[in-house]
Amino acid sequence: MEEKKLTFFDAPKGYDLCFNSECSRRNECMHYHIGTLVPPHKEGGPAVYPAAWKSGKCTRFHEKKLVRMAWGFNGLYKNLTKHEATEARQQVRWYFNMGKGEYYRYHNGQKWLTPQQQEDIRKLVALYGSLEGAEFDHYVIAYDFT
């Protein structure tokens, strides 16, 4: 996947930072990379504590990787009849715990769908008709913080 420069501000608010320079997996860990990017004026925040280190492994390890995130659902419904699309949309809303607000945050790009969420939603929509050529409305390559 293409290279993208990681910045401290890419991480979601409240993301745990790691400062364990002795960790053997630090170069592959998102928590450590974000920890190295902390702005000089920041004085505190959430962190990975030493207790996370168990039997030579970190229980909080999170691989640093780029993924294809998505948002917008209209393209997924393009092969469905109006009735099928209405039913499929209802199922996708239920996926987000019936919250229309949450559904629309993902629909309008305020939040991005992870690859796992994309797969789950495609399976739900496929129950109502063909997904051939159907895609989410927008895609972006971003670092995975999930």
N, C-alpha and C positions, 0 to 999 in steps of 0.2 A: 504494500500500500504506500501511497505517496508520503513523503516526509513533511511534517508540519511542526513548526516551532511551538513548543509548549511554554506557556507562561503561567505564573501564579494565579492569574485571574481567570484561567480556563477552568480551574477546579471549582466545584460547587461550594457555596458557603457552608462552613462547618466540616469540610473534608479533613480527615486526620492527617497530620504531618508527621514525618519520621525523620529523626536526626541520627540514627544509628549508623555511623560510618564504618562500623566493624561488620555489618551484615554482609554475608557473602552474596546475597541476591539484590543488593541495593541498586545496582545498575539496571535491573529489570523491573524495579518496583515503583509504582506510581506515587505511593506515599512518600518515599524517599526523594524522588525527583521534585515533587511539589515542595518538600521541605527545603531543598536547596535553592528554591526560587522565592523564598519569603522576602518581601520588601524590608529594607533596613528599619523603617519606622514601626513595623508590627512588633508588638511586645508580648503577645500571648495568643492562645487559641487551642483548639483540639489537637491532640497528639496521640501517636502510638506509644504506649508506655512500655517500659522494660519487661513487664510481666507477659507481654505478648510473645516473648522469646521462650519457646518450650522445646526441649530436646533438640536443640540445634536448628530449629525452624521457627519462623515468625508466623503466628496464627493470623496476622493482619496483612500478609503479603497480597498485593494486588498488581497484577502484571500491567506494565506500561505498554499500551497498544492503541493503534488507531482502528476505528470501526466505522461502518457506514450507518449513520443515523438517518432517520426519516421523519417526515411530518406531512400531514394532509391526507385525507381519506377519499376524496372524490374519485381519484383514478382507480381505486379498488372496486368501486361500485359500477364502473362503466359498462360491464357486460350483463348487469342485472336489470330485471324489470323494475319498475317503480316500487311495486309491492315487495319484491325480493330485497331491494336496496333498503327499504324502510326497516324490514326485519333484520337485515344484516347490521345496519347502523345501530339498532337497539341492542343487538348482541355485543357489539363493540363498546357501546356505552356501559353495558353490564360488566365487561372486562375491566373497566375503570370504576367498578363499584357503583354503577348506575349514575355516576356523577356527570351531568352534562358539562359542568364547568371544567372538569378534568379532561373530558373528551375534546372540548373546544380548545383547550390549551395545546393539546397535541395536534389538533387539526390546523390551528393557526400558526404553529411554529414557536409558540412560547416555550414549549417543551419538545424534546426530540425523543423518538422511539428508539430503543435499543434494538440490536439484531434479534434478541429473544422475543421482545414485544412484537416486532414486525412479523416474526414467524407465527406467534400465537394469533395475531389478528388476521393474518392471511388464512390460517386454518379456519377461523370462525367465518370469515366471508365466503370461503370455498364451500361451506355447507349450503349456501344459497345459490350458487351458480359458478360458472367458469371464471377462473382467474387468468386465463390465457391473455397475455399482453397487458394485464392490469398491474399497475404499480402505485406506490404511494406518490403523492403530488411532488414532493421535494426530497432531495437527499443531500447530505453533507458528510464529509469525512471529518471526524472529531475524535479526540481522545476519550477512551472509555473510563468513566468514573463510577460505574455501577458496581 
